[in-house]
Amino acid sequence: MRIAWPAALVHLFTALGAVCALFATRAVLAGAWEEVFAWLGLALIIDGIDGTFARMADVTVKLPRFSGEQLDLVIDYVTYVFVPALALLQAGYLQGPFGVLLASLILLSSLFHFSDTESKTEDHCFVGFPAVWNIVAFYVFAFQMPSWIVATLVLTCVVLTFVPMRWAHPLRTPLLWPVTLAAMGLWCVAACLTAWSGFPASPLSQAILLAVAAYGVGLALFRSRPA
C-alpha cells in the first residue's frame, strides 16, 4: 500500500499531543506545575492547528483507513481532562475523598461530552461546557484558589456539561470572531507570561485572564439566548 506521506505526517503531528501528555504527567508527579502547563499549552497549540494541516493534506481521502478525528479525541481527553484532573489532585486543590469524587466527576462528565454526537453546532459552537479542564485547572493555579472555590468551580462546570449552552470555538465560531480572536491573543500572552514567571499570575495577567473568561461566558450566554 502506497503511503500518502503528507497525510501521514499530519497524523503524526496530531499524535505528538500524546507525547506532551506524557511529559505533562511526569511534571505533575514531580510537582513542577509551570512545566505541566507548558506541556499542556503545547498540546493545545498542536490541537488548534492540526485541523488546518489535515484539510490541506486532505487526510480523509488520502488515508481513509485512519481517523484523525478519533485520534484527536483520544489525545484531547488525556490532555484536556485526565492530566488536569490529576494535577488538581496532586497539588492539593482537590482534597481528601471529596476531592477524589470531584476528580471522578470531571472524568465522567467529560466522557459524556466526548461521546455526544451532538456536542457541536453548525457554526462550530460546543453544546454544554466543552470539557476544557486544562483551562479550568490553569485558572486555579494562576489565582491559587482556595479549595472551596475550586470545588464550587468544578461542580459548576460539571453541571454545565449537561446544560445546552452554546460555547464559542475561539478559532471557528463566526459570531464576533475578530473580537474573540483578539481576546484569545491577549489570553495567550498572559498565560505564557504566567507559565514563564511562575504561579500565581501577576495582577495584570490575572486581570486579563478574568476579562477574557468573562467575555467567553458572556458570549456563551448571548449565543444561548432564546430566539
N, C-alpha and C positions, 0 to 999 in steps of 0.2 A: 504493500500500500504506500502510495506516494504521500509524504507528509507536507502539508501546507505550512511551511516554516513561519511566515508572519503570524498566522493564526495561532500556531503552537506557542510562539513566543509571547503572545498576548496572554494566553492561559498561564504560562509560566510566570509572567509578571503579576497576574492576579494571585497566583499561589504563593508569592513572596509574602503576602499578608500572614500566612500561617507561620512563616519564619519570624515575622515581627511578633506574633503572639507568643512564640517560644521564648524569645528574649525578654518580652514584657513579663512573662510568668517568672522567669529567673530573677528579674529585677524585683518583682513582688516578694518573692521568698527571701531576697536579700534586704528588703526594706528600702530600696533605692527608688523612692516614689517619683522623683523628677524623671528618672530614666524610664520608669514604667510608662509615663505618659508621652515621653519622646517616642518610644516604640509604637504605642497605640496611635500617636499622631501620624507617624509614617504609614501605618496601616490604613489610616483614614485617608491620607493623600492617595495611596495606591487605589483604594476603593473609589475615590472620587474621579479618577482619570482613566481607569482601565476600561470603562464602558465606551469612552470615546475611541480608544485604540481598537476595541472589539468591533465597533461599527466600521472603522476604517479598514480593518483586515477582513471584514465580512466573515466572522468566525462561524456563524451558524451554517453558512453554506460550505465553507472550506473544510470545516471539521464537524460535520453534523452528528458524529457519534458522541462528542464530548459537549457537555452542557456548562457553559460559562456561568449561567445563572445559578445552577446548583452549587458549583464551586464557590461562587461568591457568597451564597447563603451560609455555607459551612464556615467559611473564614469569618464572615461578619458575626456569626453567633459567638465564635470564640473571642474575637477582638472587641465587639460591641457589648457583649453580655457577660461571658464567663470570666474573663480576666478582670474586668472592672468590679464584678461582684466579689471575686477573690481578694482584690486589693482593698475593698471596703472592710472585709472581714479581717484581713491580716493587719491592717492599720488601726483596728480598734474602733472604727466609726460605727460598725455594726457589732454589738457586744452581746455575749452570752447566748443562751438558747434562742432568745427572741431575735438576736442578730442573725443567727443561722436560719431561722424561719424566714426572715426578711430576704436574705440572700437566695433562699429557695424559691420565694415568690418572684424574685427577679428572673430566675432561670425559667420558671414555669410559665409566667405570663409572656415572656419573650418567645417561648416556643409557640404559643398561640399566635402571636403576631407573625412570626416567620412562616408559619404553616397556613396562614389565612390567604386564600386565593383572591380575596377582595380587599387586600390591605393597601392597594394603591388606586387612585382615581385616574381618569384620562388625562388630567392636567398635572400629573406627577405629584400629587399630594399623598401623604400617608394617612390612612384612616386609623385613628387611635394613636396613642403615644408610640412613636416608631422605634422603641427599644434602643435608644441611643444612650445606654447606660455608661458608655465611655465618657460622654459629655457630662452626664449627671455626676459621675464619680470625680471628674476633673473639677467641677464646681465645688464639690465637698472638700477636696484638698485645697483648692485655691482660696476658699474662705474659711478653712479649718472649722467647719460647722460642728456644733455640739451634737452629741449622739441623738438627742431627742428631735432635733431638727432634721437630721439625716433620716431617722425612722419615719417622720412625717412626710418627708420628701419622697422616700421610697414607696410608701403606701399610696401616696397621691399618684405617682407615676404608674404604679401597678394598676390602680383603678382606671386611670385614663387610657390604659391599653385597650380597655373594653368599651370606652366611650367613643362614638363615631365622630370625633372632631377631625378636621382636615388640617394636617400639619404640612407646611410647605417644604418641598425639597429645595435646598438652598441654591442648586445649580439649574434646576429644570422647571420649576413651577413658574408660569408666566406672570402671575399676579405680582405687581410691584417688584419685578425681577431686578431692575437696576439698584433699587434701594436694598433689597435682600443681599445682592452681591457685594455692595459696599459695606453693609453690616458684617457680612461674613469675613471680608478682608480685614476690617478692624478687629474682629474677634480673633482671627488667626494671628495677628500681630501681638495682641495682648496675651494669647495663650502661649505663643513661642517665647515671649519675654518672661512669662511666669515659669515655664519649664526650664529656661536658661538660668534665671536668677534664684529660683527655689520657692517653695511654698512657705507661707501664704503669698498670694499675689500682692503686688503693690497697690496702694489706694487707687491710682489711676487705672491700672489694669482691672481691678475689681469694679470700678465704675463702668468701664467699657463692657466687661462681661455681664454685669447686671443690665445695662441698657440693651444689649443685644438679646439677652434672654427675654426681657420684657417685650421687645419688638417681635420675637418669634412667637411668644404666647399670644400677643395681641393680634398678630396676623392669623394665627390659628382660630382665634375667636371670631375674627371678621370673616374668614373663609367659611366658618361653620355656621354662620347666622342663618336663620330660616329665610327661604326665598320670598 
